[in-house]
Amino acid sequence: MSSPGVSVNQPRRRLRGAERRRRVEAAAVVAFANRGYDATSLGEIASAAGVTRTVMYDHFPTKRALFLQVLASQHELMLTEIARGITSEGGPRDRVRATLAAYLEFTREHPATRRLLLDPIPSGDPELDQVVRGYLDDRADAISGLLSADLAGAGVDLGSTSLPVIVAVVSGAADGLAQWWALHPDTPFDDVVDAATRLLWNGLPRAGDA
């Protein structure tokens, strides 16, 4: 028996257009990250998003359009979080720690985005694969620009090959750390960030120094 005043046939809330679009993009991130562009169907994404294919076509007429939109939005989201750490308050060492912390938090909250952007499954479409590689280069260039003042202050010649090499090493170390922490989530967050900061800041000869 139903409770007084409660309808057993309450109408289903109609989603607003922006919410439907958000759901489609969120489902697409996971699908493309897990299965790749070629193996993912629009029907699969629509089902995961809880919308009809007709509704999805209102927002994204083709799978290619959806894939490109997802790449652009997730690239911007990741860059925003990385920049938040690099441009934080404090000295250079503080910003190294803040950047590592921001990246770890980002990958914990958005694991599919990390896979989509950093471990992409080849799409089978050379043009789309080139777009993915272009975003990798864009992120490296953006990080180089954000780090340039601190690196110049540390004596790095910004016109030499040292800049891209340092950015590649730091970026690779941060992502490797994120993948390790995903496998060892019980390791305290501050312990992970502090150990990595000591290594990046002091270098291997002084990795044990506080």
C-alpha angles and dihedrals in degrees: 000000000000122000117260113269094014118111116221089208103049111172116254112251111253111231119232118241094253092052092049090050091049091052093049093050092047092051091046093054091056095042096048092044094050101037107017129236099286097049095045121090129203089233090058091051093046091051093049091048092050095238135112121257089244091058091047092052088057088066103028117023094190139025089241092057091050093048093050092048092050092049092051096046095045092045089054092046093053093046091051092055094045091049090050089063098040094050096042124124123276136046128317094275091051090052092050089056093044091051093051090047092049092050094048091049091048094052091046091053097037108031093152091053090053091052093045094052103032104027101032120176109231108259098211087237112102092204093053092045088053090053090054091050089048091058090051089054092045092054092049091050092048093049090048090054093048093048097041097093094051093043092049089050088054090055099259114151101233091201094057131081088259093086099059091039093053092046091050092049094047093044092047092047092050092050093045089052091050091052092048092050091050087061093044103038093157091068106105112258095227092050090053094048095043094050092048092046091053091052096047094043101041100031125227096297090059101031091125096052119105 
